[in-house]
Amino acid sequence: MEQKILQLIELIGEEVVIFEKFVELLNRQQEALVANDMELLATVTQEQERLAFTTSQVEKRRTELVQTLSHELNRDSNDINLTELAKLVAEPELNQLRTLQTTLIGLHDQISTIKSRNDFLIRKSMEYINNTLTYLCAAGEKEATYGADKNKRLGNGRLAVVDRRI
């Protein structure tokens, strides 16, 4: 069992490194969004996809290891977490597990915060693009300068870039 716990500590350490890289990528994504750098944004997105694939592989190995540990401990695999494992191990592993747990929680908070900011920037960007397109489409329409219905159209909801009323 001790060997499996050491393997688990190593896997969780790999996850910490992956999450740290993910935080870095989210920060680069934010820079790309603010600078409107589509090339950097595409590059960062590809790196995030590769990192997500790597994460899923490490997660799969960790899940299998937790399954094995749960059988050895006669517990449900859903009941085994870092806090529970910390109760079963000695001093050096105990400190490592606590440190990893604290680090993972901090990284998760960072990722959530940065992701929320990036989502906000993307939504605002999309609103800006949508408004710009609406204005451009409205500006491109040609209407008769004189007509019986000229003043009746004011409430139709169509946008105009320039107010032509005199």
Backbone as a printed PyTorch tensor [residue, N CA C, xyz], in Angstrom:
tensor([[[  0.8170,  -1.1910,   0.0000],
         [  0.0000,   0.0000,   0.0000],
         [  0.8630,   1.2580,   0.0000]],

        [[  1.9530,   1.2420,   0.7290],
         [  2.8210,   2.4160,   0.7950],
         [  3.3590,   2.7930,  -0.5840]],

        [[  3.7030,   1.7890,  -1.3810],
         [  4.1970,   2.0360,  -2.7390],
         [  3.1200,   2.7140,  -3.5930]],

        [[  1.8930,   2.2840,  -3.4460],
         [  0.7870,   2.8600,  -4.2170],
         [  0.5200,   4.3040,  -3.7860]],

        [[  0.6570,   4.5730,  -2.5250],
         [  0.4670,   5.9440,  -2.0480],
         [  1.5750,   6.8460,  -2.5920]],

        [[  2.7920,   6.3290,  -2.6410],
         [  3.8880,   7.1040,  -3.2360],
         [  3.6260,   7.3600,  -4.7190]],

        [[  3.1020,   6.3670,  -5.4170],
         [  2.7400,   6.5550,  -6.8300],
         [  1.6440,   7.6040,  -6.9570]],

        [[  0.6900,   7.5660,  -6.0560],
         [ -0.3980,   8.5380,  -6.0770],
         [  0.1340,   9.9530,  -5.8310]],

        [[  1.0490,  10.0690,  -4.8820],
         [  1.6640,  11.3770,  -4.6130],
         [  2.3840,  11.8810,  -5.8700]],

        [[  3.0610,  10.9990,  -6.5600],
         [  3.7530,  11.3790,  -7.7970],
         [  2.7550,  11.8290,  -8.8690]],

        [[  1.6520,  11.0960,  -9.0160],
         [  0.6340,  11.4700, -10.0050],
         [ -0.0120,  12.8160,  -9.6760]],

        [[ -0.2900,  13.0260,  -8.4000],
         [ -0.8840,  14.3020,  -8.0000],
         [  0.1150,  15.4320,  -8.2300]],

        [[  1.3930,  15.1500,  -8.0220],
         [  2.4320,  16.1340,  -8.3350],
         [  2.4380,  16.4820,  -9.8180]],

        [[  2.2300,  15.4840, -10.6710],
         [  2.1250,  15.7350, -12.1140],
         [  0.9170,  16.6200, -12.4170]],

        [[ -0.1960,  16.3540, -11.7270],
         [ -1.3860,  17.1750, -11.9360],
         [ -1.1390,  18.6200, -11.5120]],

        [[ -0.3990,  18.8160, -10.4350],
         [ -0.0720,  20.1720,  -9.9850],
         [  0.7240,  20.9050, -11.0690]],

        [[  1.7040,  20.2220, -11.6460],
         [  2.5080,  20.8330, -12.7130],
         [  1.6200,  21.1750, -13.9050]],

        [[  0.7120,  20.2810, -14.2560],
         [ -0.2000,  20.5280, -15.3760],
         [ -1.0840,  21.7290, -15.0910]],

        [[ -1.6350,  21.8190, -13.8830],
         [ -2.4990,  22.9410, -13.5340],
         [ -1.7270,  24.2570, -13.5180]],

        [[ -0.4700,  24.2150, -13.0890],
         [  0.3520,  25.4260, -13.1320],
         [  0.5560,  25.8810, -14.5760]],

        [[  0.7760,  24.9390, -15.4780],
         [  0.8970,  25.2800, -16.8980],
         [ -0.4210,  25.8360, -17.4240]],

        [[ -1.5310,  25.2550, -16.9460],
         [ -2.8410,  25.7230, -17.3880],
         [ -3.0870,  27.1630, -16.9340]],

        [[ -2.6720,  27.5010, -15.7240],
         [ -2.7920,  28.8810, -15.2370],
         [ -1.9870,  29.8120, -16.1370]],

        [[ -0.7800,  29.3980, -16.4800],
         [  0.0660,  30.1920, -17.3750],
         [ -0.6120,  30.3840, -18.7310]],

        [[ -1.2090,  29.3120, -19.2610],
         [ -1.8930,  29.4110, -20.5530],
         [ -3.1140,  30.3210, -20.4780]],

        [[ -3.8430,  30.2530, -19.3800],
         [ -5.0040,  31.1380, -19.2240],
         [ -4.5730,  32.5980, -19.1680]],

        [[ -3.4410,  32.8730, -18.5210],
         [ -2.9220,  34.2460, -18.4940],
         [ -2.5110,  34.6980, -19.8920]],

        [[ -1.8740,  33.8020, -20.6460],
         [ -1.5030,  34.1390, -22.0330],
         [ -2.7480,  34.3300, -22.8930]],

        [[ -3.7910,  33.5330, -22.6250],
         [ -5.0430,  33.6800, -23.3540],
         [ -5.6370,  35.0640, -23.0690]],

        [[ -5.5780,  35.4880, -21.8220],
         [ -6.0980,  36.7980, -21.4600],
         [ -5.3260,  37.9030, -22.1840]],

        [[ -4.0010,  37.7790, -22.2340],
         [ -3.1890,  38.7620, -22.9630],
         [ -3.5860,  38.8050, -24.4360]],

        [[ -3.8100,  37.6420, -25.0260],
         [ -4.1890,  37.5690, -26.4330],
         [ -5.5580,  38.2080, -26.6610]],

        [[ -6.4840,  37.9880, -25.7480],
         [ -7.8150,  38.5740, -25.8770],
         [ -7.7600,  40.0930, -25.7730]],

        [[ -7.0020,  40.5910, -24.8170],
         [ -6.8990,  42.0360, -24.6310],
         [ -6.1980,  42.6820, -25.8270]],

        [[ -5.1580,  42.0190, -26.3410],
         [ -4.3960,  42.5680, -27.4660],
         [ -5.0470,  42.2590, -28.8160]],

        [[ -6.1150,  41.4680, -28.7980],
         [ -6.7880,  41.0450, -30.0270],
         [ -5.8120,  40.3310, -30.9590]],

        [[ -4.9440,  39.5200, -30.3860],
         [ -3.9320,  38.7700, -31.1310],
         [ -4.4820,  37.3720, -31.4280]],

        [[ -5.0560,  37.2190, -32.6090],
         [ -5.7160,  35.9660, -32.9750],
         [ -4.7250,  34.8120, -33.1530]],

        [[ -3.5230,  35.1150, -33.6030],
         [ -2.5180,  34.0560, -33.7640],
         [ -2.1160,  33.4830, -32.4020]],

        [[ -1.8580,  34.3630, -31.4580],
         [ -1.5060,  33.9080, -30.1140],
         [ -2.6750,  33.1630, -29.4780]],

        [[ -3.8770,  33.6540, -29.6960],
         [ -5.0620,  32.9980, -29.1470],
         [ -5.2090,  31.5820, -29.7100]],

        [[ -4.9840,  31.4220, -30.9990],
         [ -5.0660,  30.0970, -31.6190],
         [ -3.9780,  29.1740, -31.0670]],

        [[ -2.7800,  29.6960, -30.9120],
         [ -1.6740,  28.9020, -30.3650],
         [ -1.9660,  28.4610, -28.9340]],

        [[ -2.4360,  29.3860, -28.1260],
         [ -2.7500,  29.0790, -26.7270],
         [ -3.8760,  28.0430, -26.6570]],

        [[ -4.8650,  28.1820, -27.5050],
         [ -5.9770,  27.2290, -27.5200],
         [ -5.4930,  25.8280, -27.8680]],

        [[ -4.6020,  25.7220, -28.8270],
         [ -4.0400,  24.4110, -29.1810],
         [ -3.2530,  23.8190, -28.0110]],

        [[ -2.4750,  24.6510, -27.3410],
         [ -1.7120,  24.1830, -26.1790],
         [ -2.6510,  23.7360, -25.0570]],

        [[ -3.7550,  24.4640, -24.8780],
         [ -4.7330,  24.0800, -23.8640],
         [ -5.3570,  22.7210, -24.1990]],

        [[ -5.6280,  22.4890, -25.4680],
         [ -6.1960,  21.2040, -25.8840],
         [ -5.2180,  20.0640, -25.6220]],

        [[ -3.9470,  20.2850, -25.9380],
         [ -2.9350,  19.2550, -25.6570],
         [ -2.8270,  18.9980, -24.1600]],

        [[ -2.8470,  20.0580, -23.3950],
         [ -2.7580,  19.9280, -21.9450],
         [ -3.9920,  19.2140, -21.3770]],

        [[ -5.1500,  19.4770, -21.9470],
         [ -6.3670,  18.7880, -21.5120],
         [ -6.2610,  17.2910, -21.7880]],

        [[ -5.6750,  16.9280, -22.9210],
         [ -5.4780,  15.5070, -23.2400],
         [ -4.5160,  14.8740, -22.2270]],

        [[ -3.4250,  15.5570, -21.9400],
         [ -2.4620,  15.0600, -20.9490],
         [ -3.1270,  14.9170, -19.5900]],

        [[ -3.9400,  15.8910, -19.2220],
         [ -4.6520,  15.8390, -17.9450],
         [ -5.5560,  14.6170, -17.8780]],

        [[ -6.2540,  14.3360, -18.9600],
         [ -7.1550,  13.1830, -18.9510],
         [ -6.3800,  11.8750, -18.7980]],

        [[ -5.1900,  11.8010, -19.3750],
         [ -4.3700,  10.5960, -19.2170],
         [ -3.9080,  10.4240, -17.7650]],

        [[ -3.4420,  11.5060, -17.1570],
         [ -2.9890,  11.4440, -15.7610],
         [ -4.1840,  11.1430, -14.8560]],

        [[ -5.3140,  11.7530, -15.1510],
         [ -6.5260,  11.5210, -14.3630],
         [ -6.9450,  10.0490, -14.4330]],

        [[ -6.8380,   9.4720, -15.6030],
         [ -7.1920,   8.0540, -15.7650],
         [ -6.2740,   7.1670, -14.9170]],

        [[ -4.9650,   7.4430, -14.9660],
         [ -4.0120,   6.6670, -14.1560],
         [ -4.2930,   6.8360, -12.6660]],

        [[ -4.6180,   8.0790, -12.2580],
         [ -4.9080,   8.3500, -10.8530],
         [ -6.1760,   7.6170, -10.4190]],

        [[ -7.1940,   7.6170, -11.2560],
         [ -8.4460,   6.9300, -10.9330],
         [ -8.2220,   5.4340, -10.7730]],

        [[ -7.4270,   4.8530, -11.6670],
         [ -7.1260,   3.4170, -11.5650],
         [ -6.3770,   3.1120, -10.2750]],

        [[ -5.4410,   3.9680,  -9.9130],
         [ -4.6670,   3.7650,  -8.6910],
         [ -5.5580,   3.8980,  -7.4460]],

        [[ -6.4770,   4.8470,  -7.4720],
         [ -7.4010,   5.0180,  -6.3500],
         [ -8.3250,   3.7990,  -6.2500]],

        [[ -8.7380,   3.2610,  -7.3850],
         [ -9.5550,   2.0360,  -7.3840],
         [ -8.8030,   0.8980,  -6.6990]],

        [[ -7.5400,   0.7320,  -7.0600],
         [ -6.7220,  -0.3290,  -6.4640],
         [ -6.5730,  -0.1060,  -4.9600]],

        [[ -6.2920,   1.1310,  -4.5660],
         [ -6.1630,   1.4520,  -3.1360],
         [ -7.4820,   1.2030,  -2.3980]],

        [[ -8.5880,   1.5260,  -3.0130],
         [ -9.8810,   1.3320,  -2.3420],
         [-10.1590,  -0.1460,  -2.1000]],

        [[ -9.7530,  -1.0010,  -3.0420],
         [ -9.9280,  -2.4450,  -2.8400],
         [ -9.0530,  -2.9380,  -1.6930]],

        [[ -7.8250,  -2.4510,  -1.6340],
         [ -6.9160,  -2.8560,  -0.5600],
         [ -7.3920,  -2.3800,   0.8100]],

        [[ -8.0360,  -1.2280,   0.8350],
         [ -8.4960,  -0.6570,   2.0990],
         [ -9.9480,  -1.0360,   2.4230]],

        [[-10.5670,  -1.8030,   1.5410],
         [-11.9770,  -2.1900,   1.6990],
         [-12.8890,  -0.9770,   1.8670]],

        [[-12.6940,   0.0150,   0.9980],
         [-13.5020,   1.2310,   1.0190],
         [-14.0210,   1.5180,  -0.3800]],

        [[-15.0330,   2.3260,  -0.4210],
         [-15.5620,   2.7870,  -1.6980],
         [-14.5730,   3.7930,  -2.2900]],

        [[-14.3310,   3.6970,  -3.5800],
         [-13.3460,   4.5840,  -4.2150],
         [-13.7630,   6.0510,  -4.1330]],

        [[-15.0660,   6.3240,  -4.0250],
         [-15.5300,   7.7110,  -3.8990],
         [-15.2150,   8.3050,  -2.5310]],

        [[-14.9650,   7.4370,  -1.5470],
         [-14.6580,   7.9130,  -0.2000],
         [-13.1790,   8.2210,   0.0050]],

        [[-12.3560,   7.8530,  -0.9780],
         [-10.9160,   8.0690,  -0.8310],
         [-10.5520,   9.4040,  -1.4690]],

        [[-10.0890,  10.3250,  -0.6200],
         [ -9.6000,  11.6130,  -1.0970],
         [ -8.3040,  11.9270,  -0.3490]],

        [[ -7.7400,  13.0750,  -0.6140],
         [ -6.4550,  13.4040,   0.0100],
         [ -6.5590,  13.5070,   1.5330]],

        [[ -7.6620,  14.0140,   2.0210],
         [ -7.8340,  14.1250,   3.4720],
         [ -7.8820,  12.7450,   4.1200]],

        [[ -8.6000,  11.8190,   3.4990],
         [ -8.6970,  10.4610,   4.0310],
         [ -7.3590,   9.7340,   3.9400]],

        [[ -6.6500,   9.9260,   2.8300],
         [ -5.3390,   9.2810,   2.6860],
         [ -4.3450,   9.8340,   3.7010]],

        [[ -4.4620,  11.1150,   4.0010],
         [ -3.5500,  11.7250,   4.9800],
         [ -3.6900,  11.0770,   6.3590]],

        [[ -4.8740,  10.5660,   6.6620],
         [ -5.0970,   9.8980,   7.9480],
         [ -4.4150,   8.5350,   8.0060]],

        [[ -4.0560,   7.9820,   6.8420],
         [ -3.5180,   6.6210,   6.7870],
         [ -2.0120,   6.5500,   6.6200]],

        [[ -1.3600,   7.6950,   6.4070],
         [  0.0660,   7.6570,   6.0920],
         [  0.9060,   8.2770,   7.2000]],

        [[  2.2020,   7.9990,   7.1190],
         [  3.1620,   8.4980,   8.1090],
         [  3.6080,   9.9190,   7.7560]],

        [[  4.5480,  10.4420,   8.5280],
         [  4.9690,  11.8390,   8.4720],
         [  5.4650,  12.3400,   7.1100]],

        [[  6.4320,  11.7500,   6.4470],
         [  6.8780,  12.4220,   5.2150],
         [  5.7740,  12.4810,   4.1550]],

        [[  5.0290,  11.3990,   4.0030],
         [  3.9510,  11.3720,   3.0120],
         [  2.7990,  12.2780,   3.4370]],

        [[  2.5730,  12.3590,   4.7420],
         [  1.5130,  13.2060,   5.2710],
         [  1.7440,  14.6620,   4.8730]],

        [[  2.9680,  15.1330,   5.0540],
         [  3.3020,  16.5170,   4.6840],
         [  3.1700,  16.7300,   3.1810]],

        [[  3.6020,  15.7630,   2.3990],
         [  3.4840,  15.8800,   0.9460],
         [  2.0290,  15.9600,   0.5230]],

        [[  1.1860,  15.1060,   1.0800],
         [ -0.2340,  15.1170,   0.7310],
         [ -0.9020,  16.4370,   1.1160]],

        [[ -0.5890,  16.9370,   2.2930],
         [ -1.1770,  18.2110,   2.7310],
         [ -0.7200,  19.3670,   1.8300]],

        [[  0.5630,  19.3630,   1.4910],
         [  1.0860,  20.4070,   0.6080],
         [  0.4320,  20.3360,  -0.7610]],

        [[  0.3150,  19.1190,  -1.2940],
         [ -0.3220,  18.9480,  -2.6000],
         [ -1.7850,  19.3820,  -2.5650]],

        [[ -2.4640,  19.0380,  -1.4920],
         [ -3.8720,  19.4060,  -1.3680],
         [ -4.0250,  20.9280,  -1.3420]],

        [[ -3.2160,  21.6020,  -0.5480],
         [ -3.2640,  23.0650,  -0.4630],
         [ -2.9310,  23.7000,  -1.8110]],

        [[ -1.9210,  23.1610,  -2.4820],
         [ -1.5220,  23.6810,  -3.7890],
         [ -2.6340,  23.4950,  -4.8100]],

        [[ -3.2460,  22.3180,  -4.8260],
         [ -4.3310,  22.0490,  -5.7750],
         [ -5.5220,  22.9800,  -5.5420]],

        [[ -5.8680,  23.2170,  -4.3000],
         [ -6.9850,  24.1110,  -3.9980],
         [ -6.6670,  25.5340,  -4.4710]],

        [[ -5.4400,  25.9870,  -4.2060],
         [ -5.0260,  27.3200,  -4.6640],
         [ -5.0340,  27.4360,  -6.1780]],

        [[ -4.5300,  26.4150,  -6.8590],
         [ -4.5240,  26.4320,  -8.3260],
         [ -5.9430,  26.4120,  -8.8780]],

        [[ -6.7950,  25.6280,  -8.2620],
         [ -8.1900,  25.5740,  -8.7180],
         [ -8.8500,  26.9460,  -8.5930]],

        [[ -8.5990,  27.6430,  -7.4840],
         [ -9.1440,  28.9890,  -7.3010],
         [ -8.6050,  29.9530,  -8.3560]],

        [[ -7.2980,  29.8680,  -8.6280],
         [ -6.6910,  30.7260,  -9.6470],
         [ -7.3110,  30.4560, -11.0170]],

        [[ -7.4400,  29.1890, -11.3580],
         [ -8.0040,  28.8180, -12.6570],
         [ -9.4300,  29.3380, -12.7790]],

        [[-10.2250,  29.1900, -11.7450],
         [-11.6130,  29.6740, -11.7770],
         [-11.6730,  31.1860, -11.9770]],

        [[-10.8270,  31.9140, -11.2670],
         [-10.8180,  33.3700, -11.3730],
         [-10.3990,  33.8270, -12.7630]],

        [[ -9.3110,  33.2860, -13.2690],
         [ -8.8040,  33.6920, -14.5810],
         [ -9.7790,  33.2780, -15.6780]],

        [[-10.3460,  32.0870, -15.5550],
         [-11.3100,  31.6080, -16.5500],
         [-12.5320,  32.5230, -16.5890]],

        [[-13.0010,  32.9570, -15.4370],
         [-14.1520,  33.8700, -15.3790],
         [-13.8280,  35.1890, -16.0840]],

        [[-12.6190,  35.7060, -15.8360],
         [-12.2090,  36.9460, -16.5070],
         [-12.1430,  36.7590, -18.0140]],

        [[-11.5710,  35.6450, -18.4500],
         [-11.4580,  35.3890, -19.8840],
         [-12.8300,  35.2070, -20.5220]],

        [[-13.7330,  34.5280, -19.8280],
         [-15.0980,  34.3750, -20.3370],
         [-15.7630,  35.7420, -20.4970]],

        [[-15.5510,  36.6230, -19.5220],
         [-16.0920,  37.9840, -19.5900],
         [-15.5380,  38.7210, -20.8100]],

        [[-14.2270,  38.6270, -21.0110],
         [-13.6070,  39.2990, -22.1580],
         [-14.1520,  38.7560, -23.4770]],

        [[-14.3450,  37.4600, -23.5560],
         [-14.8740,  36.8500, -24.7830],
         [-16.3070,  37.3230, -25.0220]],

        [[-17.1320,  37.3300, -23.9690],
         [-18.5170,  37.7880, -24.1240],
         [-18.5560,  39.2470, -24.5820]],

        [[-17.7350,  40.0900, -23.9760],
         [-17.7100,  41.5050, -24.3570],
         [-17.2180,  41.6710, -25.7970]],

        [[-16.2580,  40.8780, -26.1790],
         [-15.7560,  40.9110, -27.5540],
         [-16.8570,  40.5410, -28.5330]],

        [[-17.5920,  39.4990, -28.1940],
         [-18.6800,  39.0620, -29.0750],
         [-19.7800,  40.1260, -29.1630]],

        [[-20.0920,  40.7790, -28.0360],
         [-21.0770,  41.8610, -28.0530],
         [-20.5970,  43.0100, -28.9390]],

        [[-19.3290,  43.3500, -28.8210],
         [-18.7670,  44.4350, -29.6250],
         [-18.8580,  44.0990, -31.1130]],

        [[-18.4830,  42.8800, -31.4610],
         [-18.5490,  42.4520, -32.8670],
         [-19.9870,  42.4780, -33.3570]],

        [[-20.9030,  41.9710, -32.5370],
         [-22.3100,  41.9550, -32.9230],
         [-22.8480,  43.3670, -33.1350]],

        [[-22.5390,  44.2800, -32.2260],
         [-22.9850,  45.6660, -32.3650],
         [-22.3780,  46.3230, -33.5980]],

        [[-21.1090,  46.0800, -33.8310],
         [-20.4480,  46.6520, -35.0080],
         [-21.1020,  46.1610, -36.2840]],

        [[-21.3660,  44.8650, -36.3590],
         [-22.0260,  44.3120, -37.5420],
         [-23.4310,  44.8780, -37.7150]],

        [[-24.1440,  45.0450, -36.6190],
         [-25.4930,  45.6280, -36.6980],
         [-25.4230,  47.0440, -37.2470]],

        [[-24.4830,  47.8370, -36.7490],
         [-24.3290,  49.2110, -37.2350],
         [-23.9350,  49.2330, -38.7060]],

        [[-23.0230,  48.3690, -39.0920],
         [-22.5840,  48.3310, -40.4880],
         [-23.7150,  47.9090, -41.4160]],

        [[-24.5030,  46.9460, -40.9950],
         [-25.6320,  46.5120, -41.8190],
         [-26.6750,  47.6110, -41.9420]],

        [[-26.9430,  48.3130, -40.8510],
         [-27.9250,  49.3940, -40.8810],
         [-27.4250,  50.5610, -41.7200]],

        [[-26.1410,  50.8240, -41.6970],
         [-25.5790,  51.9460, -42.4510],
         [-25.5780,  51.6640, -43.9390]],

        [[-25.5460,  50.4190, -44.3110],
         [-25.4800,  50.0580, -45.7230],
         [-26.8160,  50.0820, -46.4230]],

        [[-27.9280,  50.2090, -45.7020],
         [-29.2440,  50.2200, -46.3250],
         [-29.5190,  51.5860, -46.9120]],

        [[-30.0630,  51.5870, -48.1110],
         [-30.3910,  52.8520, -48.7710],
         [-31.8990,  52.9890, -48.7990]],

        [[-32.3570,  54.1380, -48.3990],
         [-33.7800,  54.4250, -48.3890],
         [-34.0320,  55.6630, -49.2290]],

        [[-35.2590,  55.8070, -49.5970],
         [-35.6420,  57.0190, -50.3210],
         [-35.5240,  58.1970, -49.3680]],

        [[-35.0150,  59.2900, -49.8630],
         [-34.8610,  60.4600, -49.0330],
         [-36.2100,  61.0760, -48.7070]],

        [[-37.0910,  61.0660, -49.7060],
         [-38.4280,  61.6410, -49.4980],
         [-39.4300,  60.5120, -49.6140]],

        [[-40.3910,  60.4980, -48.7580],
         [-41.4190,  59.4770, -48.8330],
         [-42.4950,  59.7340, -47.8110]],

        [[-43.6640,  59.1750, -48.0700],
         [-44.8010,  59.3810, -47.1730],
         [-44.5890,  58.7140, -45.8230]],

        [[-43.8620,  57.6030, -45.8090],
         [-43.6850,  56.8610, -44.5590],
         [-42.3850,  57.2120, -43.8320]],

        [[-41.7200,  58.2430, -44.2130],
         [-40.4260,  58.6020, -43.6410],
         [-40.4820,  58.7550, -42.1200]],

        [[-41.4330,  59.4870, -41.6030],
         [-41.5130,  59.7280, -40.1710],
         [-42.1530,  58.5730, -39.4130]],

        [[-42.8090,  57.6760, -40.0880],
         [-43.4580,  56.5510, -39.4350],
         [-42.4570,  55.4750, -39.0290]],

        [[-41.2840,  55.4380, -39.6190],
         [-40.3190,  54.3710, -39.3880],
         [-39.4760,  54.5820, -38.1240]],

        [[-39.6700,  55.6180, -37.4130],
         [-38.8180,  55.9010, -36.2630],
         [-38.8870,  54.8150, -35.1970]],

        [[-39.9930,  54.1540, -35.0260],
         [-40.1350,  53.1620, -33.9730],
         [-39.9190,  51.7330, -34.4340]],

        [[-39.3230,  51.5090, -35.5990],
         [-39.2050,  50.1300, -36.1000],
         [-38.0180,  49.3710, -35.5290]],

        [[-37.1870,  49.9920, -34.7410],
         [-36.0910,  49.2840, -34.0820],
         [-34.8270,  49.1800, -34.9060]],

        [[-34.8320,  49.6650, -36.1350],
         [-33.6160,  49.5930, -36.9370],
         [-32.6720,  50.6940, -36.5170]],

        [[-31.4080,  50.3720, -36.5540],
         [-30.4080,  51.3290, -36.1150],
         [-29.8940,  52.1420, -37.2890]],

        [[-29.4970,  53.3420, -37.0050],
         [-28.8640,  54.1730, -38.0210],
         [-27.5830,  54.7490, -37.4300]],

        [[-26.5630,  54.8070, -38.2570],
         [-25.2990,  55.3490, -37.7810],
         [-25.3900,  56.8630, -37.6670]],

        [[-26.0980,  57.5090, -38.6120],
         [-26.2340,  58.9650, -38.6230],
         [-27.7100,  59.3090, -38.6390]],

        [[-28.1130,  60.2380, -37.8280],
         [-29.4880,  60.6980, -37.8210],
         [-29.6270,  61.7470, -38.9100]],

        [[-30.4510,  61.4520, -39.9220],
         [-30.5510,  62.3400, -41.0900],
         [-31.6730,  63.3800, -40.9450]],

        [[-32.3790,  63.3720, -39.8530],
         [-33.4830,  64.3410, -39.7000],
         [-32.9090,  65.7430, -39.5390]],

        [[-33.6190,  66.6830, -40.0930],
         [-33.1630,  68.0820, -40.0120],
         [-34.1710,  68.8840, -39.2190]]])
